[in-house]
Amino acid sequence: MRTVTVNLHKKKNSACASMSAWSEFLDQVRDAEQDLGNPTETWYRGHSDHGWNLVPSLPREADWEKKEKALFIEFTKSATRLFDRRTSDWETLFDMQHYWVPTRLLDWTTVMGVAIAFILYSDYSDSDDSALFVLDPIALNRLSGRDDVINLPEDKSFDYKSMYWENRPVKIEKPLAIRPGPQSDRLVAQKGVFTVAGSLPTGFESAASETFRKVILPSAAKPEAREFLRWANLDEYTIYPDIVGMARHIKHKILY
């Protein structure tokens, strides 16, 4: 009987610690948004490893700007047999990002819970600290002389190849915030938005540090964070509404 009592006591203490850590994390997110001036629109991005920087997959490669064209052209040729014809090069780029072909895009979401889900559904051990990035996208674009988020593909003047391959009308150095159309069920479900890396190799960390804040999600808060996702119905099938998401949801529901 004494052993059971000790175990229940430890379990209760662990639950209380998780609730306290989760509450403190939410307070820090609130503080981050206030520190950014309570933006009219806020974007979120989750990293399972708190040490990762805000660097898209393509700029991690050597000579990435040269490889960008080759990747795009090869994907376009191969995808003609698999997809409907896209109305713009941006839509093709969104497809590439969706299928893990390296691009200059970073995925963000307008829903904090989705960003938390990205963290927890890529790390089931809960043993390490993670990070949530909080971004003011309008402040980001103001660094490049723009007053709002760029809507694509509606903004015909913002052409992917002209802007980033030919540097016309100007060379874009800093990241820009863009909003895609409802191209896929995943983008819609995830309330997905993107930032596009410019030519500066330092990216967000120095070029746009005043437009975002980084909040640590400690490992101690993750059990309570998972409860939050369960209550919010943010499982892998709801944020990945396809056969892959369904299979992952079933596997983790039964096995974990």
SVG drawing of the C-alpha trace seen along z (x, -y; Angstrom):
<svg xmlns="http://www.w3.org/2000/svg" viewBox="-11 -51 40 53">
<polyline fill="none" stroke="black" stroke-width="0.4" points="0.0,0.0 2.9,-2.4 4.4,-1.8 1.1,-2.7 0.8,-5.9 4.4,-7.0 3.8,-6.3 0.5,-8.2 2.2,-11.1 5.0,-11.2 2.4,-11.1 0.5,-14.0 3.7,-16.0 4.7,-15.3 1.3,-16.4 1.5,-19.6 5.0,-20.3 3.8,-19.9 0.8,-22.2 3.1,-24.8 5.6,-24.6 2.9,-24.8 1.3,-27.8 4.6,-29.6 5.2,-28.8 1.9,-30.4 2.7,-33.4 6.0,-33.7 4.2,-33.5 1.9,-36.3 4.9,-38.3 6.6,-37.7 3.5,-39.0 3.3,-42.1 7.1,-42.7 6.4,-42.7 3.7,-45.3 0.7,-42.9 0.7,-42.5 -2.6,-42.6 -1.5,-39.3 0.9,-36.8 2.5,-33.8 4.0,-30.8 6.6,-28.1 7.7,-25.2 11.1,-23.5 11.4,-20.2 15.0,-21.1 15.4,-24.5 18.9,-24.9 17.7,-25.0 17.9,-28.3 15.3,-29.8 17.0,-28.6 15.1,-27.0 16.2,-23.6 17.7,-25.0 20.1,-27.6 21.7,-25.0 23.2,-23.6 26.5,-24.8 25.9,-27.0 22.2,-26.8 21.2,-29.6 22.6,-27.7 21.0,-24.5 17.6,-26.2 17.0,-26.5 18.0,-22.9 15.7,-21.6 12.8,-23.7 13.2,-22.7 13.6,-19.0 10.6,-19.0 8.5,-20.8 9.4,-18.2 8.6,-15.3 5.5,-16.7 3.7,-17.2 2.7,-13.6 1.4,-13.7 -0.3,-17.1 -2.8,-19.3 -1.1,-22.2 -0.3,-25.0 -1.2,-28.6 2.0,-30.1 5.6,-29.2 4.7,-30.0 2.2,-27.1 4.9,-24.8 7.2,-26.0 4.5,-25.3 4.2,-21.8 8.0,-21.3 7.9,-22.4 4.9,-20.1 6.9,-17.1 10.1,-18.0 12.1,-19.1 14.5,-21.8 13.3,-25.4 13.9,-28.9 10.6,-28.7 9.9,-28.3 6.6,-27.0 4.6,-29.1 1.0,-28.9 -1.4,-31.5 -2.6,-29.1 -0.3,-28.6 -1.8,-25.1 -0.7,-23.9 2.8,-25.0 2.8,-23.2 1.5,-20.1 4.4,-20.3 6.8,-20.1 5.1,-17.3 4.3,-15.1 7.9,-15.1 9.3,-14.3 7.5,-11.6 10.2,-11.3 9.4,-14.6 12.9,-14.5 14.4,-17.7 13.4,-21.3 11.8,-22.7 11.1,-26.2 8.2,-28.2 8.9,-31.2 6.5,-34.1 6.6,-36.4 5.1,-39.8 4.9,-39.2 3.9,-42.8 6.9,-44.2 9.1,-41.7 7.9,-43.0 8.4,-46.6 12.1,-45.9 11.9,-45.5 9.6,-48.5 6.3,-46.6 3.3,-47.4 1.5,-44.1 1.7,-40.3 2.1,-39.4 -0.9,-37.4 0.0,-34.8 -0.6,-34.0 -3.0,-37.1 -0.1,-39.6 1.0,-39.2 3.8,-41.7 5.6,-39.4 6.9,-36.9 9.1,-34.1 11.6,-33.8 11.9,-37.5 12.3,-38.4 14.6,-35.6 16.3,-34.3 16.8,-37.5 16.8,-40.0 14.2,-42.2 13.3,-45.0 15.6,-44.8 17.6,-42.1 15.7,-40.9 18.0,-40.5 15.8,-40.0 13.1,-37.4 9.5,-38.2 6.2,-37.0 3.8,-35.5 0.3,-34.1 -0.6,-31.2 -4.0,-30.4 -6.0,-27.3 -3.8,-25.1 -4.1,-21.9 -6.0,-20.4 -2.9,-20.5 -2.3,-24.2 -6.0,-24.9 -6.0,-22.6 -2.7,-24.0 -3.6,-27.6 -0.2,-27.5 1.8,-30.6 5.4,-31.1 8.4,-33.3 10.8,-33.4 14.5,-33.7 16.4,-36.5 20.0,-36.6 21.4,-37.4 23.0,-34.2 22.3,-35.2 18.5,-35.2 16.3,-35.9 18.9,-35.7 20.5,-39.1 18.5,-40.5 15.1,-40.5 15.8,-39.9 13.4,-42.6 10.4,-41.0 10.3,-37.7 10.7,-36.2 11.8,-32.7 10.1,-31.0 11.4,-27.8 8.9,-25.0 10.5,-23.0 10.3,-19.2 8.4,-19.4 5.6,-21.2 5.1,-18.7 2.7,-16.3 0.3,-19.2 0.8,-20.5 -0.3,-17.1 -3.5,-17.4 -4.0,-20.8 -3.8,-19.3 -6.2,-16.5 -8.8,-19.0 -8.3,-21.1 -8.7,-18.1 -5.3,-18.8 -4.2,-15.3 -2.1,-14.2 -5.1,-13.5 -6.6,-16.9 -3.4,-18.8 -2.3,-16.3 -5.7,-15.5 -4.5,-12.8 -3.7,-9.1 -0.2,-9.8 -1.7,-11.8 -4.4,-9.2 -1.9,-6.4 0.4,-8.3 -2.6,-9.2 -3.7,-5.5 -0.2,-4.3 0.4,-6.7 -3.1,-6.4 -2.7,-2.7 1.0,-2.3 2.0,-5.4"/>
</svg>
